[in-house]
Amino acid sequence: GGMPKKGGGKAAKKAEEAAKRAEEERLAAIVEQERLERERQELEEEQRRLAEEKKQWLETESKRLEEEKAAAEPFLALRAQTLLVEEQKKRDQEEWESFMACTHLPDVRKEADLSSYIALWEEERESELQKALSQAQEAINVTVALEGLVAQSMAVKDDEATTKYREYITKLHKLIVEKTDYATANMLEHVDQYTTKDAAGQLGCQLSVPSEQLKFGIWVNIAKNLRLKSIDYPDLSLSTDIPRPIILQTVAVRMIHYRKDPYSPFELGDFYTVGGVLVIEVLEVPERPRTVKAHVPDIKDPGLWSMIRITEQTGTVVRQAYPQVDPVTGIIQQAPPMQVQYTLPADVLLPNGSKPRVGRWNAALADGKGGWDEDGILNDEASLETREDGSRVLTFQTMYLTALAVLQPRWACFPYEHWVLQPTAPNRALLSVQLPGEMTVKFEVGSGLCRLREPSDEALKHLRSQWLPAMQLLQTLKHHGLNLIPCDDDASKVSETLAEGIKERALEEAACLGISVLAPAFALSHSATNPGLGRKEVVCRVATCMDYQAPPIKRDSDRWRGVLFRDHELRYCAMLEPSAEKATHGKDGFILDEEGNNHAPPTVGLETRCFPLSIIRDRADEATVLRCEESSPSFTESVRVMLDAMRLFSFVSDAKPAPPA
């Protein structure tokens, strides 16, 4: 018996407290569990509600967009029809002009004409060099006309027609080379008729035929004069060393400068050629005919007869590889590099102070399709010198005698830094595009025709006076050394960020088409928000501009508003709030600013539209809307082609200026 020990009571109390605490914790856990469950349900409910709202929104919007589309159908159909009529008028005018010009060249728009012209020329065997070269010159003019058709079909994305016309061009280039070869071979078979004596009694054989699109020069090594170091053609502004290994052989060196590149006119390699292609080749000379006295009785002066050995070779030239290859071992023989010097065509724009790059055509590249190769050209030594008369003389050394050309990287003009288009007169606007390195290109965009305004370099003087269809103008500009027609592959060559920001093609095309209809009454411009958004969003800035005399709208003016085109569950466009100008990047369909605020629809009360013109109808006065609606479709089409071909929504960098240090 007696009193219980104190310690036992303490332990019991502890156990009791522990049990009580455990019970409290258990109840708290249940409450917490219930709270979490409630929250989860509320969140689910909220998400369900949002999803339902979004579904509702999508349904209402897509229904409304369909209605808008249907309502716009007659207007769009009428514009499309008017465009066809305007283009047909232009074609009739051209046809009449070419008829009045009475040229015997085919009308390239008539395929029957073109085919029969090619077939007839294919059959013809013109052996007289001058004649053959003037026919080649004519054929080049036909390819130039065909290039216009290529540009026309590219503008409307008719791939089938583009391919067809390009095949004709390729065929003609091939014939130009064949026919020139045929006449050259004939000349080499009758070398004696072309041989001359100079004052010192030295025999020589050199011939040149200058023309605008094709310069031809040939030198035959008749004298085998060891002191002779170079072949000069003052009338072609061309000269080259005589290859030492051939100084004792009876061979010919032929040089042809094609102003139009016959090797890679549509090549999408890393480079394109500027200033044409210079082909230097060593050709074999057939054995010389022996002259025999004719023994024919009863003829007073029988004269001299030539006995020509008829060989298999007649009618074709035989090219010698240079450097020469040993026929037994296949080893390329060592030969010193040859210096070549020629005056670049005056109408080629070369970036100031840049080192010229020369390449040779290497037929083995690209699985036998061929490509331009800098290997074997001593490009470190190449120089470009501007003479007093403004002509630019290129001097370089090559290990190979073949097709040679000045190369320009395809992406030299990308990324653009900024662009803006502002109306300047009815159906007329000025488009300025800022290229990297301080250069700005300006175009006057008109109804169906456009014209280059800047740069004001002498090289582009002739082009600045020509009105051409938009795509043809851009193609011609490339021929003069400025490539403003990027393709997707070019982006990755420029930078990874640019490649990641390329817009989805269908969305970009829709944006170019939609925004072009605003060009009659609005200035359009690059939006700094655009590059940072995803591939499924395009933003273009617009500002009402009804006064043709207005000074250019400044970049930081508060008149600009962003029009957003997007393809997220719905394809639509909408006017962004002014605050969206601060947006910097896109993520999961949101357009966010630095603070992470979303500026993208669906926000309350923001109705989407199918076409930008519908947005304008809601917001602008009647005169503005009318000016857009009543504008010439040829004008808005020119704007569309310019924006689309230059890829102005994809190829502008978002290089933010560095913060001041």
C-alpha positions as CSV (number, residue, x, y, z in Angstrom):
1,G,0.0,0.0,0.0
2,G,1.0,3.5,0.9
3,M,1.4,6.5,-1.4
4,P,2.0,6.0,-5.3
5,K,5.4,7.3,-6.4
6,K,5.5,10.7,-7.8
7,G,7.3,9.8,-11.0
8,G,4.6,7.5,-12.3
9,G,2.0,10.3,-12.3
10,K,4.4,12.5,-14.3
11,A,4.7,9.8,-17.0
12,A,1.0,9.4,-17.2
13,K,0.5,13.1,-17.6
14,K,3.1,13.2,-20.3
15,A,1.4,10.4,-22.2
16,E,-1.9,12.1,-21.9
17,E,-0.5,15.4,-23.3
18,A,1.2,13.5,-26.1
19,A,-2.1,11.8,-27.0
20,K,-4.0,15.1,-26.8
21,R,-1.3,16.7,-29.1
22,A,-1.5,13.8,-31.5
23,E,-5.3,14.1,-31.6
24,E,-5.0,17.9,-32.2
25,E,-2.5,17.3,-35.0
26,R,-4.8,14.6,-36.5
27,L,-7.7,17.0,-36.5
28,A,-5.5,19.8,-37.9
29,A,-4.3,17.5,-40.6
30,I,-7.9,16.6,-41.5
31,V,-8.8,20.3,-41.6
32,E,-5.8,21.0,-43.7
33,Q,-6.6,18.1,-46.0
34,E,-10.2,19.4,-46.4
35,R,-8.8,22.9,-47.1
36,L,-6.4,21.6,-49.7
37,E,-9.3,19.5,-51.2
38,R,-11.5,22.6,-51.2
39,E,-8.7,24.6,-52.8
40,R,-8.1,21.9,-55.4
41,Q,-11.8,21.8,-56.2
42,E,-11.9,25.6,-56.4
43,L,-8.9,25.6,-58.7
44,E,-10.4,22.9,-60.8
45,E,-13.7,24.8,-60.8
46,E,-11.8,28.0,-61.8
47,Q,-9.9,26.1,-64.5
48,R,-13.2,24.5,-65.7
49,R,-14.8,28.0,-65.7
50,L,-11.9,29.5,-67.6
51,A,-11.8,26.6,-70.0
52,E,-15.6,27.0,-70.4
53,E,-15.2,30.7,-70.9
54,K,-12.4,30.2,-73.4
55,K,-14.5,27.6,-75.2
56,Q,-17.4,30.0,-75.2
57,W,-15.0,32.8,-76.4
58,L,-13.6,30.6,-79.1
59,E,-17.0,29.6,-80.3
60,T,-18.4,33.1,-80.3
61,E,-15.3,34.5,-81.9
62,S,-14.9,31.9,-84.6
63,K,-18.5,32.2,-85.5
64,R,-18.1,36.0,-85.7
65,L,-14.9,35.7,-87.6
66,E,-16.7,33.4,-90.1
67,E,-19.4,36.0,-90.5
68,E,-16.9,38.7,-91.0
69,K,-15.1,36.6,-93.6
70,A,-18.4,36.0,-95.4
71,A,-19.3,39.7,-95.3
72,A,-15.9,40.7,-96.7
73,E,-16.0,38.1,-99.5
74,P,-17.6,40.4,-102.2
75,F,-15.2,43.2,-101.4
76,L,-12.2,40.9,-101.7
77,A,-13.5,39.2,-104.8
78,L,-14.0,42.6,-106.4
79,R,-10.4,43.7,-105.6
80,A,-9.0,40.4,-106.9
81,Q,-11.0,40.9,-110.1
82,T,-9.9,44.5,-110.5
83,L,-6.3,43.4,-110.0
84,L,-6.6,41.0,-112.9
85,V,-8.1,43.7,-115.1
86,E,-5.3,46.2,-114.2
87,E,-2.6,43.5,-114.9
88,Q,-4.2,42.6,-118.2
89,K,-4.2,46.2,-119.2
90,K,-0.5,46.4,-118.4
91,R,0.2,43.3,-120.4
92,D,-1.7,44.5,-123.4
93,Q,0.3,47.7,-123.3
94,E,3.6,45.8,-123.1
95,E,2.4,43.5,-126.0
96,W,1.6,46.6,-128.1
97,E,5.0,48.1,-127.3
98,S,6.9,45.0,-128.2
99,F,4.8,44.7,-131.4
100,M,5.8,48.3,-132.3
101,A,9.4,47.5,-131.6
102,C,9.2,44.9,-134.4
103,T,11.8,42.6,-132.8
104,H,12.2,39.2,-134.3
105,L,12.7,37.8,-130.8
106,P,9.9,35.6,-129.4
107,D,7.3,37.0,-127.1
108,V,8.2,35.0,-124.0
109,R,4.6,35.0,-122.7
110,K,3.6,32.9,-125.7
111,E,5.0,29.5,-125.1
112,A,4.6,28.4,-128.7
113,D,6.8,31.3,-129.8
114,L,9.4,30.5,-127.3
115,S,9.5,26.8,-128.0
116,S,9.9,27.3,-131.8
117,Y,12.6,29.9,-131.2
118,I,14.6,27.5,-129.1
119,A,14.0,24.6,-131.5
120,L,15.1,26.6,-134.5
121,W,18.2,27.9,-132.8
122,E,19.1,24.4,-131.6
123,E,19.1,23.2,-135.2
124,E,21.2,26.1,-136.5
125,R,24.9,25.7,-137.0
126,E,26.3,29.2,-137.2
127,S,30.0,29.0,-137.7
128,E,30.8,32.6,-138.2
129,L,31.9,33.9,-134.8
130,Q,30.5,37.5,-135.0
131,K,27.1,36.2,-136.1
132,A,27.1,33.4,-133.5
133,L,27.9,35.9,-130.7
134,S,25.2,38.3,-131.7
135,Q,22.7,35.4,-131.7
136,A,24.0,34.6,-128.2
137,Q,23.5,38.2,-127.2
138,E,19.9,38.0,-128.4
139,A,19.3,34.8,-126.5
140,I,20.5,36.5,-123.3
141,N,17.9,39.2,-124.0
142,V,15.3,36.5,-124.1
143,T,16.5,35.1,-120.7
144,V,16.2,38.6,-119.3
145,A,12.5,38.7,-120.5
146,L,12.0,35.3,-119.0
147,E,13.4,36.5,-115.7
148,G,10.5,39.0,-115.6
149,L,8.1,36.1,-115.9
150,V,9.9,34.1,-113.1
151,A,9.6,37.2,-110.9
152,Q,5.9,37.5,-111.8
153,S,5.1,33.9,-110.9
154,M,7.2,34.0,-107.7
155,A,5.2,37.1,-106.6
156,V,2.0,35.1,-106.7
157,K,3.7,31.9,-105.4
158,D,3.0,29.9,-108.6
159,D,5.8,27.3,-108.2
160,E,4.9,25.4,-111.3
161,A,5.2,28.4,-113.6
162,T,8.4,29.5,-111.8
163,T,10.0,26.1,-112.4
164,K,8.9,26.1,-116.0
165,Y,10.3,29.5,-116.9
166,R,13.5,28.7,-115.0
167,E,13.9,25.5,-117.1
168,Y,13.7,27.7,-120.3
169,I,16.4,30.0,-118.9
170,T,18.6,27.1,-118.1
171,K,18.1,25.6,-121.6
172,L,19.0,28.9,-123.2
173,H,22.1,29.4,-121.1
174,K,23.2,25.9,-122.2
175,L,22.6,26.8,-125.9
176,I,24.5,30.1,-125.5
177,V,27.5,28.1,-124.4
178,E,27.1,25.4,-127.1
179,K,26.7,27.9,-129.9
180,T,29.6,30.0,-128.8
181,D,31.7,26.8,-128.6
182,Y,30.6,25.7,-132.1
183,A,31.7,29.0,-133.7
184,T,35.0,29.0,-131.6
185,A,35.8,25.5,-132.9
186,N,35.2,26.6,-136.4
187,M,37.5,29.6,-135.9
188,L,40.2,27.3,-134.4
189,E,40.0,25.1,-137.5
190,H,40.7,28.1,-139.7
191,V,43.2,29.8,-137.5
192,D,45.2,31.0,-140.6
193,Q,42.4,33.3,-141.6
194,Y,42.6,35.1,-138.3
195,T,46.4,35.4,-138.1
196,T,48.1,38.8,-138.4
197,K,51.6,40.1,-138.6
198,D,52.8,43.1,-136.6
199,A,55.3,45.7,-137.7
200,A,58.2,43.6,-136.5
201,G,56.9,40.7,-138.6
202,Q,55.8,38.8,-135.5
203,L,52.8,36.5,-136.1
204,G,49.9,36.7,-133.8
205,C,46.3,35.6,-133.5
206,Q,44.0,37.4,-131.1
207,L,40.4,38.4,-131.5
208,S,37.9,40.1,-129.3
209,V,34.2,40.9,-129.6
210,P,32.8,43.3,-127.0
211,S,29.1,43.5,-126.2
212,E,27.1,44.5,-123.2
213,Q,26.0,41.1,-121.9
214,L,28.8,39.0,-123.4
215,K,32.4,39.9,-123.9
216,F,34.4,37.5,-125.9
217,G,38.2,37.3,-126.4
218,I,40.4,34.5,-127.7
219,W,44.2,34.3,-128.1
220,V,45.9,31.5,-130.0
221,N,49.5,30.7,-129.2
222,I,51.0,30.8,-132.7
223,A,54.2,32.6,-132.1
224,K,55.3,30.5,-129.1
225,N,57.1,33.7,-128.0
226,L,58.7,33.0,-124.6
227,R,59.0,36.7,-123.8
228,L,55.2,37.2,-124.0
229,K,53.9,37.4,-120.5
230,S,50.3,38.3,-120.7
231,I,47.2,38.6,-123.0
232,D,45.6,42.0,-123.0
233,Y,42.2,43.0,-124.4
234,P,41.9,46.7,-123.9
235,D,38.4,46.8,-125.5
236,L,37.1,44.2,-123.0
237,S,39.0,45.7,-120.1
238,L,40.5,42.2,-119.5
239,S,43.9,40.8,-119.1
240,T,45.5,37.6,-117.9
241,D,48.9,36.0,-117.5
242,I,49.8,33.4,-120.1
243,P,50.0,30.1,-118.2
244,R,53.7,29.1,-118.3
245,P,53.1,25.4,-118.9
246,I,51.4,26.1,-122.2
247,I,53.9,28.7,-123.6
248,L,55.3,26.1,-126.1
249,Q,52.0,24.4,-127.0
250,T,49.7,25.3,-129.8
251,V,46.7,26.1,-127.7
252,A,44.2,28.8,-127.4
253,V,43.2,30.8,-124.3
254,R,39.6,31.9,-124.4
255,M,38.0,34.4,-122.1
256,I,34.2,35.1,-122.0
257,H,32.6,37.4,-119.5
258,Y,28.9,36.7,-119.1
259,R,27.1,39.6,-117.5
260,K,24.3,37.1,-116.5
261,D,25.5,34.1,-114.5
262,P,24.9,31.0,-116.6
263,Y,26.3,28.7,-114.0
264,S,24.2,29.3,-110.9
265,P,21.3,31.7,-111.8
266,F,19.0,30.2,-109.1
267,E,21.5,28.6,-106.8
268,L,20.7,28.9,-103.1
269,G,24.2,28.1,-102.0
270,D,26.0,30.3,-99.4
271,F,27.0,32.7,-102.1
272,Y,25.7,34.4,-105.2
273,T,27.7,35.9,-108.0
274,V,27.9,39.7,-108.6
275,G,29.1,41.3,-111.8
276,G,28.7,38.2,-113.9
277,V,31.0,35.3,-114.5
278,L,34.4,35.3,-116.2
279,V,35.2,32.0,-117.9
280,I,38.9,31.5,-118.8
281,E,39.7,28.2,-120.6
282,V,42.6,26.6,-122.4
283,L,41.4,25.1,-125.7
284,E,43.1,22.6,-128.0
285,V,43.9,23.8,-131.5
286,P,43.2,21.2,-134.2
287,E,46.1,20.2,-136.4
288,R,46.7,23.0,-139.0
289,P,45.4,22.5,-142.5
290,R,48.1,22.0,-145.2
291,T,47.9,24.4,-148.1
292,V,48.3,22.7,-151.5
293,K,48.6,24.1,-155.0
294,A,45.5,23.0,-157.0
295,H,46.4,21.1,-160.1
296,V,43.2,21.5,-162.1
297,P,43.8,21.9,-165.9
298,D,42.0,24.5,-167.9
299,I,41.5,26.9,-165.1
300,K,43.5,30.1,-165.4
301,D,44.2,30.7,-161.7
302,P,43.2,27.7,-159.7
303,G,44.3,29.4,-156.4
304,L,45.1,27.7,-153.2
305,W,43.1,24.9,-151.7
306,S,43.1,23.9,-148.0
307,M,43.1,20.3,-147.0
308,I,41.5,20.0,-143.6
309,R,41.8,16.8,-141.8
310,I,38.3,16.0,-140.9
311,T,38.3,14.7,-137.4
312,E,35.7,13.7,-134.9
313,Q,36.4,17.0,-133.2
314,T,34.8,19.3,-135.8
315,G,32.2,21.5,-134.2
316,T,33.2,21.2,-130.6
317,V,36.0,22.7,-128.6
318,V,38.2,20.5,-126.6
319,R,39.0,22.0,-123.2
320,Q,42.2,21.3,-121.4
321,A,42.2,21.0,-117.7
322,Y,44.3,23.7,-116.0
323,P,46.2,22.9,-113.9
324,Q,47.0,19.9,-116.2
325,V,46.4,16.4,-114.9
326,D,48.9,13.7,-115.7
327,P,47.0,11.2,-117.9
328,V,48.8,8.2,-116.4
329,T,49.0,9.0,-112.7
330,G,46.1,11.4,-112.4
331,I,48.3,13.7,-110.4
332,I,47.5,17.4,-110.8
333,Q,50.7,19.1,-112.1
334,Q,52.1,22.0,-110.2
335,A,51.5,25.2,-112.0
336,P,52.1,28.8,-110.9
337,P,49.0,30.8,-110.0
338,M,47.8,33.1,-112.9
339,Q,47.1,36.7,-112.4
340,V,43.8,37.9,-113.8
341,Q,42.7,41.5,-114.1
342,Y,39.3,42.8,-115.2
343,T,37.1,45.8,-114.8
344,L,33.9,45.0,-112.9
345,P,30.7,46.1,-114.6
346,A,29.9,49.7,-113.6
347,D,26.4,48.7,-112.3
348,V,27.6,46.5,-109.5
349,L,27.3,47.7,-105.9
350,L,30.0,46.4,-103.7
351,P,30.1,47.1,-99.9
352,N,32.5,49.9,-99.2
353,G,36.0,48.8,-98.1
354,S,35.1,45.1,-98.1
355,K,37.6,42.7,-99.5
356,P,36.6,41.1,-102.7
357,R,36.0,37.4,-102.6
358,V,36.5,35.5,-105.8
359,G,35.4,31.9,-106.3
360,R,35.7,29.3,-109.0
361,W,33.0,27.0,-110.2
362,N,33.6,23.5,-108.9
363,A,31.4,21.0,-110.7
364,A,32.1,18.3,-108.2
365,L,30.5,20.1,-105.2
366,A,26.9,19.4,-104.0
367,D,26.8,15.8,-105.3
368,G,27.8,16.9,-108.8
369,K,25.3,19.8,-109.0
370,G,28.3,22.1,-108.6
371,G,28.9,25.2,-106.5
372,W,31.3,28.1,-106.0
373,D,34.5,27.3,-104.2
374,E,37.2,29.7,-102.9
375,D,39.8,27.0,-102.8
376,G,42.6,27.6,-105.3
377,I,42.0,31.4,-105.5
378,L,44.5,33.5,-103.6
379,N,41.8,35.7,-102.0
380,D,44.2,37.3,-99.5
381,E,46.0,38.9,-102.4
382,A,42.9,40.0,-104.3
383,S,42.5,43.7,-104.7
384,L,39.9,46.1,-106.0
385,E,41.2,49.5,-107.2
386,T,39.0,52.4,-108.2
387,R,40.6,54.3,-111.1
388,E,40.3,58.0,-111.8
389,D,37.5,57.5,-114.2
390,G,35.5,55.6,-111.5
391,S,36.0,52.2,-113.0
392,R,36.8,49.5,-110.5
393,V,39.6,47.0,-111.5
394,L,39.7,43.6,-109.8
395,T,43.1,41.9,-109.7
396,F,43.4,38.3,-108.3
397,Q,45.4,35.2,-108.7
398,T,44.0,31.8,-109.5
399,M,45.4,28.3,-109.6
400,Y,42.5,27.2,-111.8
401,L,41.3,28.3,-115.3
402,T,37.6,27.8,-115.3
403,A,34.5,29.9,-114.5
404,L,35.5,32.7,-112.0
405,A,33.2,35.2,-110.2
406,V,33.1,37.7,-107.4
407,L,31.0,36.2,-104.6
408,Q,28.7,37.8,-102.2
409,P,27.4,35.9,-99.1
410,R,23.6,35.5,-99.6
411,W,22.9,36.9,-96.1
412,A,25.1,40.0,-96.3
413,C,22.1,42.3,-95.9
414,F,20.4,40.5,-93.0
415,P,19.1,41.1,-90.4
416,Y,17.4,44.3,-91.3
417,E,17.4,46.9,-88.5
418,H,14.2,48.7,-89.1
419,W,11.6,49.4,-91.8
420,V,8.8,51.9,-92.4
421,L,6.4,52.6,-95.2
422,Q,4.5,55.9,-95.5
423,P,2.0,57.0,-98.2
424,T,3.2,59.9,-100.3
425,A,0.5,60.3,-103.0
426,P,-2.6,58.4,-104.1
427,N,-1.6,54.8,-104.6
428,R,2.0,55.7,-103.9
429,A,4.2,55.1,-100.8
430,L,7.8,55.3,-99.8
431,L,9.3,52.1,-98.2
432,S,12.6,52.5,-96.3
433,V,14.5,49.5,-95.0
434,Q,17.6,49.9,-92.8
435,L,20.3,47.4,-93.5
436,P,23.1,46.5,-91.2
437,G,26.0,48.9,-91.4
438,E,24.4,52.3,-91.9
439,M,22.9,51.5,-95.3
440,T,19.2,52.4,-96.1
441,V,17.4,51.2,-99.1
442,K,14.4,53.2,-100.2
443,F,11.7,52.2,-102.7
444,E,8.9,54.1,-104.3
445,V,6.0,51.7,-104.3
446,G,3.3,52.4,-106.9
447,S,0.4,50.6,-108.7
448,G,1.9,47.5,-110.0
449,L,5.3,49.1,-110.5
450,C,8.1,50.2,-108.0
451,R,11.3,52.1,-108.3
452,L,14.5,52.2,-106.3
453,R,15.2,55.7,-104.8
454,E,18.3,55.0,-102.6
455,P,21.1,54.2,-102.1
456,S,22.3,57.0,-104.4
457,D,25.5,55.1,-105.5
458,E,26.6,55.7,-109.1
459,A,26.4,51.9,-109.6
460,L,22.6,51.9,-109.3
461,K,22.0,55.1,-111.3
462,H,20.4,53.2,-114.2
463,L,18.2,51.1,-111.9
464,R,16.9,54.3,-110.1
465,S,15.2,55.4,-113.3
466,Q,13.3,52.1,-113.9
467,W,9.8,51.3,-112.8
468,L,9.5,47.5,-112.4
469,P,7.0,45.1,-110.8
470,A,8.0,44.6,-107.1
471,M,9.5,41.1,-107.3
472,Q,11.3,41.9,-110.5
473,L,12.8,45.0,-108.9
474,L,14.1,43.0,-106.0
475,Q,15.5,40.3,-108.3
476,T,17.2,43.0,-110.4
477,L,18.6,44.5,-107.3
478,K,20.2,41.2,-106.5
479,H,21.8,41.1,-109.9
480,H,23.4,44.5,-109.0
481,G,24.8,43.2,-105.7
482,L,22.1,43.6,-103.1
483,N,20.1,40.5,-102.1
484,L,17.0,41.5,-100.2
485,I,15.1,38.2,-100.8
486,P,15.9,36.0,-97.9
487,C,15.0,32.3,-97.5
488,D,14.6,30.5,-94.2
489,D,18.1,28.9,-94.4
490,D,19.7,32.4,-94.4
491,A,18.4,33.0,-90.8
492,S,20.5,30.4,-89.2
493,K,23.6,31.8,-91.0
494,V,22.9,35.2,-89.4
495,S,22.1,34.2,-85.8
496,E,20.4,31.6,-83.7
497,T,17.9,34.2,-82.3
498,L,16.9,35.2,-85.8
499,A,16.4,31.6,-86.8
500,E,14.2,30.9,-83.7
501,G,12.1,34.0,-84.4
502,I,11.2,33.2,-88.1
503,K,7.4,33.5,-88.3
504,E,5.2,30.6,-89.5
505,R,5.1,31.1,-93.2
506,A,1.3,31.0,-93.6
507,L,0.8,33.5,-90.8
508,E,3.4,35.8,-92.2
509,E,1.8,35.7,-95.6
510,A,-1.6,36.4,-94.1
511,A,-0.1,39.4,-92.2
512,C,1.5,40.8,-95.4
513,L,-1.8,40.5,-97.3
514,G,-3.9,41.9,-94.5
515,I,-1.8,44.9,-93.6
516,S,-1.1,45.8,-97.2
517,V,-4.7,47.0,-97.6
518,L,-4.1,49.7,-95.0
519,A,-1.1,51.1,-96.9
520,P,-3.2,53.8,-98.8
521,A,-4.1,55.6,-95.6
522,F,-1.7,54.4,-92.9
523,A,2.0,54.4,-92.3
524,L,3.3,50.9,-91.5
525,S,6.4,50.0,-89.5
526,H,8.5,47.5,-87.8
527,S,7.4,46.9,-84.2
528,A,10.2,46.3,-81.6
529,T,7.8,43.8,-79.9
530,N,7.6,41.6,-83.0
531,P,10.9,39.7,-83.0
532,G,10.6,38.6,-79.4
533,L,7.2,37.0,-79.8
534,G,6.7,33.4,-80.9
535,R,6.5,32.0,-84.4
536,K,2.7,32.2,-84.2
537,E,2.5,36.0,-83.6
538,V,3.2,38.9,-85.8
539,V,3.0,42.5,-84.7
540,C,3.0,45.4,-87.2
541,R,2.8,49.1,-86.2
542,V,0.3,51.3,-87.9
543,A,-0.4,55.0,-87.8
544,T,-3.1,57.0,-89.6
545,C,-1.5,59.1,-92.3
546,M,-4.0,60.9,-94.5
547,D,-1.7,63.9,-95.3
548,Y,0.6,63.0,-98.2
549,Q,2.9,66.0,-97.4
550,A,3.3,64.9,-93.7
551,P,7.0,64.6,-92.6
552,P,8.0,61.0,-91.7
553,I,6.4,59.8,-88.5
554,K,9.0,59.4,-85.9
555,R,9.8,56.1,-84.4
556,D,8.9,57.2,-80.8
557,S,5.7,59.0,-81.8
558,D,2.6,58.0,-79.8
559,R,0.5,57.8,-83.0
560,W,1.7,54.2,-83.6
561,R,-0.5,51.3,-82.5
562,G,0.3,47.6,-82.8
563,V,-1.8,45.3,-84.9
564,L,-1.4,41.7,-83.8
565,F,-1.8,38.7,-86.1
566,R,-1.8,35.4,-84.4
567,D,-2.5,31.7,-84.9
568,H,-3.4,30.3,-81.5
569,E,-6.5,28.1,-81.7
570,L,-7.9,30.8,-83.9
571,R,-6.4,32.7,-86.6
572,Y,-7.2,36.4,-86.1
573,C,-5.9,39.9,-85.8
574,A,-6.6,42.6,-83.2
575,M,-5.5,46.1,-82.3
576,L,-3.3,46.0,-79.2
577,E,-3.7,48.5,-76.4
578,P,-1.0,51.2,-76.3
579,S,0.5,49.5,-73.2
580,A,1.4,46.5,-75.4
581,E,4.2,48.6,-76.9
582,K,6.1,47.7,-73.8
583,A,5.7,43.9,-74.4
584,T,9.0,42.2,-75.0
585,H,8.4,38.4,-75.4
586,G,5.7,35.8,-76.0
587,K,5.1,32.6,-74.0
588,D,2.3,30.0,-74.3
589,G,0.0,32.4,-76.1
590,F,0.7,35.3,-73.7
591,I,2.4,38.5,-74.8
592,L,4.4,39.7,-71.8
593,D,6.2,42.8,-70.7
594,E,9.3,42.9,-68.4
595,E,7.0,42.7,-65.3
596,G,5.2,39.6,-66.7
597,N,1.9,41.3,-67.4
598,N,-0.1,39.8,-70.3
599,H,-1.2,42.0,-73.2
600,A,-2.7,39.3,-75.3
601,P,-6.4,38.6,-76.0
602,P,-8.7,37.2,-74.8
603,T,-9.0,40.0,-72.4
604,V,-12.5,41.4,-71.7
605,G,-14.0,43.4,-74.4
606,L,-11.3,42.9,-76.9
607,E,-12.9,41.6,-80.0
608,T,-10.8,39.9,-82.6
609,R,-11.1,40.5,-86.3
610,C,-10.4,38.5,-89.5
611,F,-8.9,41.4,-91.5
612,P,-7.1,44.6,-90.3
613,L,-9.5,46.6,-92.5
614,S,-12.3,45.5,-90.2
615,I,-10.4,46.8,-87.2
616,I,-10.0,50.1,-88.9
617,R,-13.7,50.3,-89.8
618,D,-14.4,50.1,-86.0
619,R,-12.0,52.9,-85.2
620,A,-11.2,55.3,-88.0
621,D,-13.3,57.9,-89.7
622,E,-15.1,57.3,-93.0
623,A,-12.5,59.1,-95.2
624,T,-9.7,56.9,-93.9
625,V,-11.7,53.7,-94.5
626,L,-12.8,54.9,-98.0
627,R,-9.2,55.6,-99.0
628,C,-8.3,52.1,-98.2
629,E,-11.3,50.5,-99.9
630,E,-11.1,52.6,-103.0
631,S,-7.3,52.3,-103.6
632,S,-5.9,50.5,-106.6
633,P,-5.5,46.8,-105.9
634,S,-2.3,46.9,-108.0
635,F,-0.8,49.3,-105.4
636,T,-1.7,47.2,-102.3
637,E,-0.5,44.1,-104.2
638,S,2.9,45.8,-104.7
639,V,3.0,46.6,-101.0
640,R,2.1,42.9,-100.2
641,V,4.8,41.6,-102.5
642,M,7.5,43.9,-101.0
643,L,6.7,43.0,-97.4
644,D,6.4,39.3,-98.2
645,A,9.5,38.9,-100.5
646,M,11.8,40.8,-98.2
647,R,10.3,38.9,-95.2
648,L,10.0,42.1,-93.2
649,F,8.2,40.4,-90.3
650,S,10.8,37.7,-89.9
651,F,14.2,39.1,-90.8
652,V,14.4,42.2,-88.6
653,S,16.7,41.8,-85.6
654,D,15.5,42.7,-82.1
655,A,19.0,43.8,-81.1
656,K,18.2,46.0,-78.2
657,P,20.5,49.0,-78.0
658,A,23.1,48.4,-75.2
659,P,22.2,50.3,-72.0
660,P,24.4,53.4,-71.6
661,A,27.4,52.5,-69.4
